[in-house]
Amino acid sequence: MKWTDAEDIGIALQEKFPDVDPLTVRFTDLREKVMALDDFDDDAKGSNEPKLEAIQMAWYEEFKDAQ
């Protein structure tokens, strides 16, 4: 996965952290969580606020659906 794969990353984060409300995660922590995913393979420098926000919102959609 790459930084632009927000939906796939959101699904992976929901599977790995099912009890975490994505809206409570700071972008610095979100960046670390994304980079720690097994299937994530992109340059750490490729992250930025819009990409992290898209990932957070995709994760939040998965989180809401799981509730």
N, CA and C of each residue as an Amber inpcrd file, in Angstrom:
protein
   201
   0.8370000  -1.1820000   0.0000000   0.0000000   0.0000000   0.0000000
   0.8800000   1.2440000   0.0000000   0.3450000   2.2710000  -0.5980000
   1.0180000   3.5710000  -0.6810000   0.1720000   4.6110000   0.0540000
   0.7540000   5.7900000   0.2860000   0.0370000   6.8580000   0.9840000
  -1.2880000   7.2070000   0.3110000  -1.3780000   7.0070000  -0.9850000
  -2.5940000   7.3640000  -1.7170000  -3.6880000   6.3070000  -1.6170000
  -3.4120000   5.1700000  -1.0080000  -4.3910000   4.0820000  -0.8730000
  -5.1870000   4.2330000   0.4170000  -5.8400000   5.3760000   0.5760000
  -6.5180000   5.7050000   1.8370000  -7.5360000   4.6450000   2.2530000
  -8.3480000   4.1770000   1.3180000  -9.3850000   3.1990000   1.6900000
  -8.7710000   1.8920000   2.1750000  -7.7770000   1.3980000   1.4650000
  -7.1260000   0.1470000   1.8750000  -6.4310000   0.3060000   3.2210000
  -5.7910000   1.4380000   3.4120000  -5.1230000   1.6970000   4.6860000
  -6.1560000   1.8090000   5.8100000  -7.2700000   2.4770000   5.5370000
  -8.3310000   2.5940000   6.5370000  -8.8520000   1.2440000   6.9820000
  -9.0330000   0.3410000   6.0350000  -9.4890000  -1.0170000   6.3560000
  -8.4440000  -1.7340000   7.2070000  -7.1840000  -1.6290000   6.8080000
  -6.1030000  -2.2970000   7.5440000  -5.9740000  -1.7480000   8.9650000
  -6.1160000  -0.4380000   9.1110000  -6.0360000   0.1570000  10.4480000
  -7.2020000  -0.2940000  11.3150000  -8.3920000  -0.3810000  10.7480000
  -9.5560000  -0.8380000  11.5130000  -9.3610000  -2.2750000  11.9720000
  -8.7800000  -3.1090000  11.1140000  -8.5330000  -4.4990000  11.4890000
  -7.4830000  -4.6020000  12.5880000  -6.4540000  -3.7660000  12.5240000
  -5.3610000  -3.8260000  13.4930000  -5.6970000  -3.1250000  14.8060000
  -6.5100000  -2.0680000  14.7380000  -6.8460000  -1.2710000  15.9270000
  -8.3620000  -1.0940000  16.0270000  -9.1170000  -2.1810000  16.2180000
 -10.5870000  -2.1010000  16.1700000 -11.2180000  -1.2660000  17.2770000
 -10.5190000  -1.0620000  18.3810000 -11.0980000  -0.3300000  19.5060000
 -10.6550000   1.1290000  19.5650000  -9.9120000   1.5740000  18.5680000
  -9.4120000   2.9510000  18.5620000 -10.3210000   3.8190000  17.7000000
 -10.8040000   4.9210000  18.2850000 -11.5810000   5.8890000  17.5170000
 -10.5870000   6.7080000  16.6990000 -10.6410000   6.5970000  15.3710000
  -9.6660000   7.2910000  14.5300000  -9.6340000   8.8080000  14.7320000
 -10.7370000   9.3770000  15.1630000 -10.7760000  10.8290000  15.3430000
  -9.9890000  11.2820000  16.5710000  -9.5510000  10.3350000  17.4070000
  -8.7570000  10.6780000  18.5830000  -7.2600000  10.5340000  18.3200000
  -6.8830000  10.0910000  17.1280000  -5.4810000   9.8340000  16.8070000
  -4.8600000  11.0720000  16.1510000  -3.7730000  11.5490000  16.7410000
  -3.0460000  12.6820000  16.1530000  -2.3700000  12.2350000  14.8650000
  -2.1680000  13.1660000  13.9510000  -1.5570000  12.8180000  12.6640000
  -0.1610000  12.2250000  12.8250000   0.5960000  12.6880000  13.8080000
   1.9390000  12.1200000  14.0180000   1.8380000  10.6450000  14.3960000
   0.8600000  10.3120000  15.2430000   0.6550000   8.9150000  15.6280000
   0.0600000   8.1100000  14.4790000  -0.8330000   8.7130000  13.7310000
  -1.4360000   8.0410000  12.5790000  -0.3660000   7.6660000  11.5720000
   0.5450000   8.5770000  11.3180000   1.6400000   8.3270000  10.3790000
   2.4470000   7.1050000  10.8170000   2.7380000   7.0150000  12.1100000
   3.4980000   5.8720000  12.6330000   2.7060000   4.5710000  12.5030000
   1.4150000   4.6210000  12.7850000   0.5690000   3.4290000  12.6680000
   0.5220000   2.9390000  11.2240000   0.4080000   3.8710000  10.2820000
   0.3610000   3.4990000   8.8590000   1.6730000   2.8520000   8.4500000
   2.7790000   3.4610000   8.8250000   4.0760000   2.9350000   8.4120000
   4.3700000   1.5720000   9.0470000   3.7100000   1.2520000  10.1510000
   3.9200000  -0.0300000  10.8170000   3.0650000  -1.1570000  10.2310000
   2.1320000  -0.8290000   9.3540000   1.2970000  -1.8620000   8.7370000
   2.1530000  -2.7930000   7.8810000   1.8670000  -4.0840000   7.9440000
   2.6510000  -5.0840000   7.2190000   2.6790000  -4.8290000   5.7110000
   1.5530000  -4.4420000   5.1470000   1.4550000  -4.2840000   3.6920000
   1.8070000  -2.8840000   3.1990000   2.2160000  -2.0050000   4.1170000
   2.5410000  -0.6460000   3.7030000   3.9720000  -0.5940000   3.1850000
   4.1270000  -0.0270000   1.9920000   5.4510000   0.0330000   1.3690000
   5.5780000   1.3380000   0.5820000   5.8400000   2.4200000   1.3130000
   5.9980000   3.7120000   0.6570000   6.9840000   4.5320000   1.4730000
   7.5000000   5.5700000   0.8690000   8.4770000   6.4430000   1.5020000
   7.8060000   7.2490000   2.6170000   8.4250000   7.2680000   3.7810000
   7.8830000   8.0190000   4.9130000   7.7140000   9.4960000   4.5690000
   8.5620000  10.0050000   3.6980000   8.5030000  11.4130000   3.3260000
   7.3000000  11.7260000   2.4400000   6.6090000  10.7000000   1.9740000
   5.4710000  10.8960000   1.0860000   4.1870000  11.2800000   1.7890000
   4.2040000  11.2640000   3.1130000   2.9810000  11.6200000   3.8380000
   2.8590000  13.1410000   3.9290000   1.6130000  13.6010000   3.9660000
   1.3430000  15.0150000   4.2040000  -0.0330000  15.1140000   4.8460000
  -0.4070000  16.2930000   5.2570000  -1.6670000  16.4560000   5.9900000
  -2.8890000  16.0160000   5.1900000  -3.0150000  16.3950000   3.9130000
  -4.1970000  15.9320000   3.1590000  -4.2720000  14.4020000   3.0280000
  -3.1410000  13.7540000   2.8350000  -3.1450000  12.2890000   2.7230000
  -3.5090000  11.6460000   4.0590000  -2.9610000  12.1750000   5.1400000
  -3.2780000  11.6360000   6.4620000  -4.7430000  11.8690000   6.8120000
  -5.2630000  13.0110000   6.4190000  -6.6790000  13.2860000   6.6810000
  -7.5670000  12.3180000   5.8990000  -7.2020000  12.0320000   4.6570000
  -7.9710000  11.0810000   3.8480000  -7.9230000   9.6890000   4.4750000
  -6.7590000   9.3040000   4.9820000  -6.6220000   8.0010000   5.6470000
  -7.4680000   7.9710000   6.9180000  -7.4050000   9.0450000   7.7000000
  -8.1780000   9.1110000   8.9410000  -9.6750000   9.0030000   8.6590000
 -10.1390000   9.6770000   7.6360000 -11.5660000   9.6330000   7.2950000
 -11.9670000   8.2520000   6.7710000 -11.1140000   7.6170000   5.9940000
 -11.3990000   6.2610000   5.5120000 -11.4530000   5.2920000   6.6900000
 -10.5330000   5.4410000   7.6300000 -10.5140000   4.5990000   8.8210000
 -11.7810000   4.8650000   9.6390000 -12.1630000   6.1330000   9.7640000
 -13.3600000   6.4770000  10.5340000 -14.6100000   5.8460000   9.9240000
 -14.7010000   5.8170000   8.6040000 -15.8390000   5.1730000   7.9470000
 -15.8940000   3.6900000   8.3230000 -14.7460000   3.0340000   8.3140000
 -14.6940000   1.6220000   8.7090000 -15.0570000   1.4560000  10.1790000
 -14.5670000   2.3670000  11.0040000 -14.8400000   2.3380000  12.4420000
 -16.3360000   2.4680000  12.7090000 -16.9810000   3.4350000  12.0430000
 -18.4320000   3.6360000  12.2200000 -19.2070000   2.3960000  11.7940000
 -18.8150000   1.8040000  10.6680000 -19.5170000   0.6230000  10.1660000
 -19.3850000  -0.5720000  11.1060000 -18.2950000  -0.6080000  11.8710000
 -18.0560000  -1.7330000  12.7710000 -18.7920000  -1.5780000  14.1040000
 -19.3020000  -0.3990000  14.3650000 -19.9780000  -0.1410000  15.6560000
 -21.3700000  -0.7390000  15.6910000
